[in-house]
Amino acid sequence: MATVTVPAAVVAPETLAPPHPIEWGPVVLGGLAATAISVVLLTFGAALGLSAVSPYPYAGLSAKSMAVLSGTYAALVMVGAFAAGGYLAGRLRKPWAEGVEVERHFRDGAHGFAVWALGVVLGACLSVAGVGALAKGATQAVTAVAAGGASNPAAASLALDPATYAVDRVLAPNPTPNGPAAPAITSRADLAAPMARAFAAGLRNDQLEPRDRTYLAQLVQQQTGISQADAERRVDDAFADLKAAEARTRAAAEAARKAALIAAFAVAATLAIGCAAACAGAALGARHRDENTLVTLFGSRRFW
């Protein structure tokens, strides 16, 4: 890109009508231009990113490298798009020959700020569906982890229906000293629900209560025919596996929370830099307008 200053035609100050404080035509054009440029470049970047990753091991970029490159590219695209939109708004705004220089500069920058604000609103409107779905999924995941539920749907339902667990305790058969009591439950599906609720109660309290442990061991002994000690050992191993799975779920939720936190700060910082770029672009466009500067792009003297 090159700039050439062309002698401006002499215009009498009285022939220039005082412009409005905000000219919405250049602002709307700059906001639409910033949005269009960002959409095109981000789509192109997505295509490049898809070509740089691979589902096969030891092929393509790693997830961390891809995240860093994608974030950097998106930030540069947003800043450049806002700068271009601000430049258009400042260049197309009517000059104010009789105004105070400080006021002219402020109004030029205000047009760049208006372009930035309009571009942010348009971008939010375009991405509201995807962001809403992401926020809904994140909220559901955090709620499930906070409730202490595991991946089992029956376990997760305990936090919403504790009365069902109370019914399981009331209807549980009494333990017998000579062997397991014969429970009234006969099918595997009927066994799975109370056992899952007992395990989920233990996960919520961080330990399996003795009466729940005895009840689960009796159910296992009844269904498998193994000894009481082996049944209790099997129950303890299953509960330990569930606790490990819950810990992994919480760790994944914590990692996702930290990643979302960093991403939110990065987006906010990028938008702030984009605001400064839009204001600076508007000031540059206004100066080129006042100096009658011809801008050439790739050797072309036309706009395109």
PEHU-V883547 format. One record per residue. N is the residue number from 1. PHI is phi in radians with two decimals (none if undefined). NEAR is the number of other C-alpha atoms within 8 Angstrom. D_CENTER is the distance of its C-alpha to the mean C-alpha in Angstrom with 1 decimal. Layout:
BEGIN
n=N phi=PHI near=NEAR d_center=D_CENTER
n=N phi=PHI near=NEAR d_center=D_CENTER
END
This chain:
BEGIN
n=1 phi=none near=7 d_center=35.8
n=2 phi=-2.34 near=7 d_center=39.0
n=3 phi=-2.16 near=8 d_center=40.3
n=4 phi=-2.28 near=8 d_center=43.9
n=5 phi=-1.51 near=8 d_center=45.5
n=6 phi=-1.87 near=8 d_center=47.7
n=7 phi=-0.98 near=5 d_center=50.5
n=8 phi=-1.53 near=6 d_center=49.5
n=9 phi=-1.25 near=4 d_center=51.9
n=10 phi=-1.37 near=4 d_center=53.6
n=11 phi=-2.14 near=6 d_center=52.6
n=12 phi=-1.12 near=6 d_center=54.4
n=13 phi=-1.01 near=7 d_center=52.1
n=14 phi=-1.25 near=5 d_center=53.6
n=15 phi=-1.43 near=6 d_center=52.5
n=16 phi=-1.55 near=9 d_center=48.8
n=17 phi=-1.26 near=5 d_center=47.5
n=18 phi=-1.09 near=6 d_center=45.3
n=19 phi=-1.29 near=8 d_center=41.7
n=20 phi=-1.26 near=5 d_center=39.4
n=21 phi=-0.99 near=5 d_center=37.1
n=22 phi=-2.23 near=6 d_center=34.1
n=23 phi=-1.78 near=10 d_center=34.5
n=24 phi=-1.31 near=6 d_center=31.8
n=25 phi=-1.06 near=6 d_center=32.8
n=26 phi=-1.08 near=12 d_center=31.7
n=27 phi=-1.13 near=15 d_center=28.6
n=28 phi=-1.11 near=10 d_center=27.5
n=29 phi=-1.09 near=11 d_center=28.5
n=30 phi=-1.13 near=15 d_center=26.6
n=31 phi=-1.13 near=16 d_center=23.4
n=32 phi=-1.13 near=10 d_center=23.8
n=33 phi=-1.13 near=11 d_center=24.7
n=34 phi=-1.08 near=14 d_center=21.7
n=35 phi=-1.14 near=12 d_center=19.4
n=36 phi=-1.13 near=8 d_center=21.5
n=37 phi=-1.09 near=9 d_center=21.7
n=38 phi=-1.14 near=11 d_center=18.0
n=39 phi=-1.12 near=8 d_center=17.6
n=40 phi=-1.13 near=8 d_center=20.6
n=41 phi=-1.22 near=9 d_center=19.7
n=42 phi=-1.19 near=10 d_center=16.1
n=43 phi=-1.13 near=8 d_center=17.7
n=44 phi=-1.10 near=8 d_center=20.4
n=45 phi=-1.13 near=10 d_center=18.0
n=46 phi=-1.11 near=8 d_center=16.3
n=47 phi=-1.11 near=8 d_center=19.9
n=48 phi=-1.11 near=8 d_center=20.8
n=49 phi=-1.13 near=10 d_center=18.0
n=50 phi=-1.14 near=8 d_center=19.1
n=51 phi=-1.37 near=7 d_center=22.6
n=52 phi=-1.67 near=8 d_center=21.9
n=53 phi=-1.85 near=11 d_center=20.5
n=54 phi=-2.62 near=10 d_center=22.7
n=55 phi=-1.33 near=5 d_center=22.7
n=56 phi=-1.51 near=5 d_center=26.0
n=57 phi=-1.15 near=5 d_center=26.4
n=58 phi=1.04 near=4 d_center=27.3
n=59 phi=-2.36 near=8 d_center=26.4
n=60 phi=1.38 near=7 d_center=23.8
n=61 phi=-1.36 near=9 d_center=21.4
n=62 phi=-1.31 near=7 d_center=19.8
n=63 phi=-1.11 near=6 d_center=16.1
n=64 phi=-1.18 near=6 d_center=16.1
n=65 phi=-1.10 near=8 d_center=18.0
n=66 phi=-1.14 near=11 d_center=15.9
n=67 phi=-1.15 near=8 d_center=12.7
n=68 phi=-1.14 near=8 d_center=15.0
n=69 phi=-1.15 near=8 d_center=16.6
n=70 phi=-1.13 near=10 d_center=13.6
n=71 phi=-1.11 near=8 d_center=12.2
n=72 phi=-1.12 near=8 d_center=15.8
n=73 phi=-1.12 near=9 d_center=16.6
n=74 phi=-1.09 near=9 d_center=13.8
n=75 phi=-1.13 near=10 d_center=14.9
n=76 phi=-1.12 near=8 d_center=18.5
n=77 phi=-1.13 near=11 d_center=18.1
n=78 phi=-1.11 near=12 d_center=16.6
n=79 phi=-1.12 near=15 d_center=19.4
n=80 phi=-1.13 near=10 d_center=22.1
n=81 phi=-1.14 near=13 d_center=21.2
n=82 phi=-1.16 near=18 d_center=21.5
n=83 phi=-1.13 near=16 d_center=24.7
n=84 phi=-1.15 near=13 d_center=26.2
n=85 phi=-1.12 near=20 d_center=25.5
n=86 phi=-1.13 near=23 d_center=27.0
n=87 phi=-1.09 near=18 d_center=29.9
n=88 phi=-1.07 near=14 d_center=30.7
n=89 phi=-1.12 near=17 d_center=30.7
n=90 phi=-1.20 near=19 d_center=32.9
n=91 phi=-1.26 near=13 d_center=35.2
n=92 phi=-1.53 near=10 d_center=35.8
n=93 phi=-1.20 near=10 d_center=36.3
n=94 phi=-1.15 near=5 d_center=40.0
n=95 phi=-1.25 near=8 d_center=41.8
n=96 phi=-2.15 near=9 d_center=43.3
n=97 phi=-1.18 near=6 d_center=46.5
n=98 phi=-1.60 near=6 d_center=48.1
n=99 phi=-1.41 near=7 d_center=45.1
n=100 phi=-1.20 near=6 d_center=44.8
n=101 phi=-1.06 near=6 d_center=42.9
n=102 phi=-1.10 near=6 d_center=40.5
n=103 phi=-1.18 near=8 d_center=39.7
n=104 phi=-1.09 near=10 d_center=39.2
n=105 phi=-1.11 near=9 d_center=36.8
n=106 phi=-1.13 near=8 d_center=34.8
n=107 phi=-1.22 near=10 d_center=34.7
n=108 phi=-1.10 near=14 d_center=33.6
n=109 phi=-1.14 near=14 d_center=30.7
n=110 phi=-1.13 near=9 d_center=29.9
n=111 phi=-1.15 near=16 d_center=29.7
n=112 phi=-1.12 near=21 d_center=27.1
n=113 phi=-1.13 near=13 d_center=25.1
n=114 phi=-1.12 near=9 d_center=25.5
n=115 phi=-1.08 near=17 d_center=24.2
n=116 phi=-1.07 near=15 d_center=21.1
n=117 phi=-1.09 near=9 d_center=20.5
n=118 phi=-1.14 near=11 d_center=21.2
n=119 phi=-1.13 near=13 d_center=19.0
n=120 phi=-1.13 near=8 d_center=16.0
n=121 phi=-1.13 near=8 d_center=17.0
n=122 phi=-1.12 near=9 d_center=17.5
n=123 phi=-1.12 near=9 d_center=14.2
n=124 phi=-1.14 near=8 d_center=12.5
n=125 phi=-1.15 near=7 d_center=15.0
n=126 phi=-1.25 near=7 d_center=14.3
n=127 phi=-1.85 near=8 d_center=10.6
n=128 phi=-1.12 near=8 d_center=11.0
n=129 phi=-1.15 near=7 d_center=11.8
n=130 phi=-1.16 near=7 d_center=8.8
n=131 phi=-1.15 near=8 d_center=6.4
n=132 phi=-1.11 near=8 d_center=9.2
n=133 phi=-1.14 near=8 d_center=9.6
n=134 phi=-1.13 near=8 d_center=6.3
n=135 phi=-1.12 near=8 d_center=7.1
n=136 phi=-1.12 near=8 d_center=10.6
n=137 phi=-1.12 near=8 d_center=10.4
n=138 phi=-1.14 near=8 d_center=8.9
n=139 phi=-1.11 near=8 d_center=11.6
n=140 phi=-1.12 near=8 d_center=14.2
n=141 phi=-1.16 near=9 d_center=13.7
n=142 phi=-1.12 near=9 d_center=14.1
n=143 phi=-1.11 near=8 d_center=17.0
n=144 phi=-1.13 near=11 d_center=18.6
n=145 phi=-1.19 near=13 d_center=18.6
n=146 phi=-1.12 near=7 d_center=19.8
n=147 phi=-1.34 near=9 d_center=22.5
n=148 phi=1.43 near=12 d_center=23.7
n=149 phi=-1.44 near=17 d_center=23.6
n=150 phi=-1.64 near=14 d_center=23.8
n=151 phi=-1.28 near=6 d_center=22.9
n=152 phi=-1.27 near=8 d_center=26.1
n=153 phi=-1.05 near=7 d_center=25.7
n=154 phi=-1.15 near=9 d_center=29.1
n=155 phi=-1.21 near=13 d_center=28.0
n=156 phi=-1.18 near=15 d_center=24.9
n=157 phi=-1.31 near=9 d_center=27.1
n=158 phi=-1.08 near=14 d_center=29.3
n=159 phi=-1.12 near=9 d_center=27.2
n=160 phi=-1.65 near=6 d_center=27.5
n=161 phi=-2.46 near=8 d_center=31.2
n=162 phi=-1.21 near=8 d_center=33.2
n=163 phi=-1.11 near=6 d_center=36.4
n=164 phi=-1.11 near=8 d_center=36.3
n=165 phi=-1.15 near=12 d_center=36.4
n=166 phi=-1.12 near=8 d_center=39.3
n=167 phi=-1.12 near=8 d_center=41.1
n=168 phi=-1.03 near=9 d_center=40.8
n=169 phi=-1.19 near=7 d_center=42.4
n=170 phi=-1.14 near=6 d_center=45.2
n=171 phi=-1.58 near=6 d_center=46.0
n=172 phi=-1.18 near=8 d_center=45.8
n=173 phi=-1.22 near=8 d_center=49.3
n=174 phi=-1.27 near=5 d_center=51.2
n=175 phi=-1.20 near=10 d_center=51.5
n=176 phi=-1.98 near=7 d_center=54.9
n=177 phi=-1.23 near=5 d_center=56.7
n=178 phi=-1.68 near=4 d_center=58.1
n=179 phi=2.88 near=6 d_center=55.1
n=180 phi=-1.24 near=11 d_center=52.0
n=181 phi=-1.24 near=10 d_center=52.4
n=182 phi=-1.46 near=6 d_center=52.2
n=183 phi=-1.25 near=8 d_center=49.0
n=184 phi=-1.32 near=4 d_center=49.1
n=185 phi=-1.38 near=6 d_center=46.0
n=186 phi=-2.09 near=7 d_center=46.9
n=187 phi=-1.61 near=6 d_center=44.0
n=188 phi=-1.12 near=6 d_center=41.0
n=189 phi=-1.11 near=6 d_center=38.6
n=190 phi=-1.22 near=9 d_center=40.3
n=191 phi=-1.27 near=10 d_center=40.1
n=192 phi=-1.13 near=8 d_center=36.4
n=193 phi=-1.13 near=9 d_center=35.3
n=194 phi=-1.15 near=10 d_center=37.3
n=195 phi=-1.16 near=9 d_center=36.7
n=196 phi=-1.13 near=11 d_center=32.9
n=197 phi=-1.18 near=12 d_center=33.1
n=198 phi=-1.15 near=10 d_center=35.4
n=199 phi=-1.11 near=11 d_center=33.0
n=200 phi=-1.15 near=14 d_center=30.1
n=201 phi=-1.11 near=10 d_center=32.3
n=202 phi=-1.14 near=11 d_center=33.1
n=203 phi=-1.14 near=13 d_center=29.5
n=204 phi=-1.18 near=10 d_center=28.8
n=205 phi=-1.59 near=7 d_center=32.0
n=206 phi=1.19 near=6 d_center=31.4
n=207 phi=-2.83 near=7 d_center=34.7
n=208 phi=-1.57 near=12 d_center=36.7
n=209 phi=-1.15 near=7 d_center=39.6
n=210 phi=-1.00 near=6 d_center=43.1
n=211 phi=-1.22 near=6 d_center=44.0
n=212 phi=-1.19 near=9 d_center=40.8
n=213 phi=-1.13 near=11 d_center=41.5
n=214 phi=-1.13 near=10 d_center=45.1
n=215 phi=-1.12 near=11 d_center=44.2
n=216 phi=-1.15 near=11 d_center=41.7
n=217 phi=-1.12 near=13 d_center=44.3
n=218 phi=-1.16 near=13 d_center=46.9
n=219 phi=-1.11 near=10 d_center=44.8
n=220 phi=-1.12 near=11 d_center=44.2
n=221 phi=-1.12 near=13 d_center=47.9
n=222 phi=-1.12 near=10 d_center=48.9
n=223 phi=-1.48 near=6 d_center=46.8
n=224 phi=-1.88 near=6 d_center=47.4
n=225 phi=1.41 near=7 d_center=50.8
n=226 phi=-1.41 near=8 d_center=49.9
n=227 phi=-1.28 near=7 d_center=51.3
n=228 phi=-1.10 near=9 d_center=49.9
n=229 phi=-1.13 near=6 d_center=48.9
n=230 phi=-1.14 near=8 d_center=47.1
n=231 phi=-1.14 near=13 d_center=45.3
n=232 phi=-1.14 near=12 d_center=44.2
n=233 phi=-1.13 near=8 d_center=43.1
n=234 phi=-1.15 near=9 d_center=41.1
n=235 phi=-1.12 near=11 d_center=39.4
n=236 phi=-1.11 near=8 d_center=38.6
n=237 phi=-1.13 near=8 d_center=37.2
n=238 phi=-1.12 near=8 d_center=35.0
n=239 phi=-1.18 near=10 d_center=33.7
n=240 phi=-1.12 near=8 d_center=33.1
n=241 phi=-1.12 near=8 d_center=31.0
n=242 phi=-1.13 near=10 d_center=29.0
n=243 phi=-1.12 near=9 d_center=28.4
n=244 phi=-1.13 near=8 d_center=27.3
n=245 phi=-1.14 near=9 d_center=24.9
n=246 phi=-1.14 near=12 d_center=23.5
n=247 phi=-1.10 near=8 d_center=23.2
n=248 phi=-1.14 near=8 d_center=21.3
n=249 phi=-1.12 near=10 d_center=18.9
n=250 phi=-1.13 near=9 d_center=18.5
n=251 phi=-1.12 near=8 d_center=18.1
n=252 phi=-1.15 near=8 d_center=15.3
n=253 phi=-1.14 near=11 d_center=13.6
n=254 phi=-1.17 near=8 d_center=14.4
n=255 phi=-1.12 near=8 d_center=13.2
n=256 phi=-1.13 near=8 d_center=9.7
n=257 phi=-1.12 near=8 d_center=9.9
n=258 phi=-1.13 near=8 d_center=11.3
n=259 phi=-1.11 near=8 d_center=8.9
n=260 phi=-1.14 near=8 d_center=6.0
n=261 phi=-1.12 near=8 d_center=9.0
n=262 phi=-1.11 near=8 d_center=10.1
n=263 phi=-1.11 near=8 d_center=7.2
n=264 phi=-1.13 near=8 d_center=7.5
n=265 phi=-1.12 near=8 d_center=11.2
n=266 phi=-1.14 near=8 d_center=11.3
n=267 phi=-1.14 near=9 d_center=9.9
n=268 phi=-1.09 near=8 d_center=12.3
n=269 phi=-1.13 near=8 d_center=15.0
n=270 phi=-1.12 near=11 d_center=14.7
n=271 phi=-1.13 near=10 d_center=15.1
n=272 phi=-1.12 near=8 d_center=18.0
n=273 phi=-1.14 near=9 d_center=19.6
n=274 phi=-1.09 near=14 d_center=19.2
n=275 phi=-1.10 near=13 d_center=21.1
n=276 phi=-1.10 near=9 d_center=23.8
n=277 phi=-1.15 near=13 d_center=24.0
n=278 phi=-1.15 near=20 d_center=24.5
n=279 phi=-1.14 near=16 d_center=27.2
n=280 phi=-1.15 near=13 d_center=28.8
n=281 phi=-1.11 near=17 d_center=28.8
n=282 phi=-1.14 near=20 d_center=30.4
n=283 phi=-1.12 near=14 d_center=33.0
n=284 phi=-1.15 near=11 d_center=33.8
n=285 phi=-1.09 near=15 d_center=34.2
n=286 phi=-1.16 near=15 d_center=36.5
n=287 phi=-1.17 near=9 d_center=38.5
n=288 phi=-1.11 near=11 d_center=39.0
n=289 phi=-1.16 near=12 d_center=40.0
n=290 phi=-1.19 near=8 d_center=42.5
n=291 phi=-1.54 near=9 d_center=43.9
n=292 phi=0.96 near=10 d_center=43.9
n=293 phi=-1.53 near=11 d_center=42.1
n=294 phi=-1.61 near=10 d_center=41.7
n=295 phi=-1.76 near=9 d_center=38.5
n=296 phi=-1.94 near=13 d_center=38.9
n=297 phi=-2.11 near=10 d_center=36.1
n=298 phi=0.99 near=5 d_center=37.2
n=299 phi=1.43 near=7 d_center=40.7
n=300 phi=-1.60 near=8 d_center=40.4
n=301 phi=-1.63 near=8 d_center=41.8
n=302 phi=-1.57 near=5 d_center=40.2
n=303 phi=-1.10 near=6 d_center=36.8
n=304 phi=-1.57 near=4 d_center=35.5
END
